[in-house]
Amino acid sequence: MPEQPPHIFNHQLWIAQRDRAAAGFGGFEFLKKLAAERLAERLQIVRRDFIDILDFGCHTGQMGRALQSVLEHKTPYHLTISDHSTAFLNLAAQFTPVNAVAVKSVLCEGEHLPVAPQSCDLILSALYLHWMNDLPGLLAQMRLALRPDGLAFVNLLGGRSLSELRACLSEAENEISGGVSPRCMPMADIRDMGGLLQRAGFALPVADAELLTITYPNMFKLMADIRGMGGQNALFGKLPHFTRRQIFIRAAEIYHDRFVNEEGQITASIELITLTGWAPDASQPRPLARGSATTSFDAAFAGSSDKV
C-alpha cells in the first residue's frame, strides 16, 4: 500500500483565510509581486516560445502581469490561471495579459494540478507550493502535465523564512505557558529540493535560494502583513483558542531586543527557493558516457605555466 503524505495544513481553513484576504490583497502583494517578477526576469533568458502556460496559485494575477514584459513580443499564448480561493481567482480573471490569446480560470480541488497530462509548455508558480501537504506528489504532477521539453519554473518559501519571528514566539510561549504549540508552518530545505525534482522525473534540475531582508517598525506590523497575505496559521493541531496577549507582547520585546537594525527597525528574513526542471526530451544535452573522454587532464594542462 503506497505511503500517504502527512496532513500538515488544514486546506479548508487556509482557503477560508485566503478568501477573506483577497479583497484587500493589493495592499499586501509586495512579496507575491516580487516572486512573480523574479521568475519573469529569469524567463527572459530562455530562448524558446511557450504556447500553453499554467499559473498555479495566481492570487490576483501578479504572475500574468509579470509575463507581459517577457512575452509581449513573442508568439501569442494561452494562459490558464488557477487557485484554491474563489475570491482570488475571480479577481485574477479580470486581467488579460498583453499577447495572451485567451485566459482560462480553473478552481483547484485538493492537491491536484488542474490540467491534463502533456497539456502545458510552461508551468509557473510563485509563492504557493509551500502550502502543499504533498510537495513531491505535486512536482510529479507538474512533470506529467508538461509536454516533452516543457519547463516547470516555480518558487516557494524556504526554511530560513521568518526564522526570527518563529524563534521569538517559541521562546515567549515557553517562558509564559511552559510549552510550545504548533503555530509556524514547516518550510522546504534547499538541500532537499534538487532531489525532489529528480525524484519527480525532471531533466536538468536546478534549485537555488535567495535570502531577502524586510524591515518593520515592530513585530505587530509584520504579523499584520502576514494576515493581509492570507498566511496565518493553518496547521492541523493548532490551538482551538486565541493565544494569550501576554505571549505576543513578550515575543515583540524579544524580537526588538535581538533583531533590530541601526534605524530601530526589526528585520525579517525571507528565503526564496527557485526550482527549475524540464520534461525530458531527446533534444536536451546529456553528459557523455563514463570513460568516453579522449583527452586526459595531464594533457589538457601540459602547457600551463601556473604553479601551486
N, C-alpha and C positions, 0 to 999 in steps of 0.2 A: 504494500500500500504506500503510495507516494507521501512524503512528509509534507504536512500542511504548514504554510508560513505563519509565523506568530501574528496575533492580532494586537498590534501596539496602539493604533489610532482608532478612535471611535469616529468613523466617517460620517455617521448621521449627525453627531454633534459638530464636527468640523464643517460640514456643508451648511448647517444652520448658522454657524458663526460667520461664514463667508457670505451667505445671503444677506445677513444684517450689515456687513461691512461694504457691500457692493456700491450702494448709493453714494457714499462719501469717500470711495477709494481714491478719487482724484487728488485728495489732499495727502495721501499716504503712498502714492505709487512710485516714489523715487527709487526704491530698491528693485522693484519689478522692472521698471523702465531701464535702469542701469544694466540689469541682467540681460534683457532683450537686446539692448544696444551692443553689449559685448558679443553676443552671438552674431548679430548682423555685421559687426566690424570684421570678425574672422571669416565670415561667409564671403566677403569681398575678394578674398584671395583664391577662392575655389573657382577654377575656370571651367565651368560647365553650366548648362541650363537645367532648371528644375521646373517640371510641369505640374505635378500634383504634390502639394505641400500640406502637411498636417501641423497645426499648432495645438499641442496637448497642454491644456491649462492656460487658457487665453486671458483670464482675468477680464479687463475691459478693452483688450485689443492692443496692448503695448508691443507685442511681437509683430503684429501686422503693420503697425506704424513704422517700426524699425526696419522692416523689409523694404519699405518704399525707396529709400536711398540706395539700396543694394540691387534691387531687381527692376528698377524703373525703366532702364533702357535694355532690358533683356527680354527673352521670349515671354509672352503673356502666360500666366499660370493660373491654376485653380487652387484656392485656399480653403481648407477645412479647419474651422475653429471648434474647439471642444473644451468643455469644463464640467465639473461636477455641480457647479452652482448655476441654477436657472437665472438668477439675478445678474450674475456676471456675464453669462452667455448672451442674454438679451441686450446688455449694454455694448458688448463687443460686436454684435451683429449690426449695429447702427453705422459701422465704419467699413468702407471698402477700400483697400489699399490701391494706389495707382498701379496699373498694369495687371491687376487681378481680373481675370475674365469673369469669375464668379466666386462668391463666398458662401460656403455651406456651414450651417451651425448644427452641431451634434451634442446632445447632452450625454455625458459619460455615466455609465452604470457600473458600480463596483470598481474593480481594478482591471477593467477590460479596455484595451485600446479600441476606439470606436471606428475602425476602418477594416476593410477586408485584406486578406493576405496579398502581398505583392501589388498593392494599390498606390503606393507612395514613392516618390523620388527623394523626398526630403521630409524628415520628421524633426520638428523643433519643440523644445520645452524649456521655458525659463522659470526658474524658482518654483517648481511644482512637485518634482519627483520625490523630494524628501518627505512628503506626506503619504507616501505609498507604503503599505504594510509589506508588500512583496516586490521589492525593487528588482531582484534578479528576474522574477517572472515577467515584469513589465518590460524590462530591457529585451528579454527573449521575444516578447510580442512585437516590439519595435523592429527587431531583426526580421521577423516573418512578414511584417507589413511592408517592408521595403522591396522594391524591385532590385534585380542584380545591379550592383554598383550604386545603389541608393545610399544616402547619408543620414545617419542619426546624429543630431547635434544638440546637446542639452546641457543645462547647468542646474545645480541644486546647492543647497546649503551644506557645508561641511562641518565636521565635528568640532572645529575651533570656534564656531559661531556662538556669540553671546556667552562665551566662557566666563566673563566677568559677572554677568547677571546671575548665571547659574550658581557660581561659587558663593556669591553674597546671599542669595536666597536660601541656599542649603545651610550655610553657616548660621544665619539668623534664625531659621526654623529649628535647627538642632539646639541652639542656645536657649530659645524660648519654650519650645514644645518638647524637647528631649528626643527628637527624631526627625526624619526627613520623609516627606510624602512625594509621590510622583507628580511632578509639575513641569519638568523640562523634557522636551522631546529628544530622543536619541537621533543622532545625525551620522551621515556617512563619513567614513575614514578614507582619505585619498589613497592610502596604501592598498585598499581593497578594490578600488574602482576599476583599475585596469583588468584585474582578474575577473570581475563580473562581466565586463564587456567581452572578454574571450569566452567565458562560460556561456554567454548568450549567443555566440556564434559569429561575432563581428570580426571582420578583417581589418587590419591596420588600426588597432585600438589605441587611443591616446587618452590619458587622464591627467589633468593638471589643475593646480589650485592657485587662487589669488586671495590674499588676505587684505581686507579693507578695514578702515577705521572710521567710525562715525562718532561725532561728539554730540552731547546733550547737556542741557543745564542741570538735569537731575535724573534719577532713576525713574521717577514717575512719568516724565515726558517720554522716556524710552518705552515704558510699558504702554503708554497711550498710543504710540506708533504701532506697536505690535498688535494691539487691539484693533486699530484702524485698518491694518492689513488683513484682519481676519485670522491672525496667527496665535490666538490664545490657546491655552492648554486643552487639547482634545484627546488626551491619553485615556485608555481604559485603566480603571483603578484610581482615577483622580478622586480627591476628597469630595464627598457629597455636599459639603457645606463651604461657605466662604472662608478664606484664610483670615486669620486674626490680623487686625490692622497693625498691631504692635510688631508683627513679623516684617511687614513691608517697611515700616518706619526704621526698624533696626537694620534691615538689609540696605536701605538707602544710605544710612550712616556709614556702614561698612564700605559700600561702593564709593562714596565720596572720599573716604579716608585712603583707599587703596588705588583707585583708578581715576584720579583727577589730573588734568594736564595743567600747564603753566597759566592758561587762561581761566582756570577754575571750572572747566567743563569736564564731565566724566566721559570716558571713552568706551566704545562698544565695538568688539571685533566681529567681523562678518567674513567667513571663509566661503568663497565661491568656487565650487568644483565644476570644471567643464569636462564633458565626456564627448569624444568623437569616435564614431565607428562606422564602417562601410559594410554593406551587404556584399558578400564575396562575389567576385566576377573574374572571368579568365583574363580580362584586360589589365588587372591590377598587378603591380610589381610584386615579385616573390623573391625571397632570399635564395641564393644559389645552394645547390645540394652540398652537404658536408663533404669535404675532401676534394671539391672540384676546382680549387684555386690553382692557377698556373704559375704564380709568382710568389716566392717566399718573402717574409718580412726582411730577412737579411739582404736579399737582392734589392728590395724596394728602397732600403735606406743605405745602400752601399756608398752612395755618393754624398751623403750628408756630412757636413763639417761640424755639426753640433756636438758638443761634448757634455757629458753628465758630470 
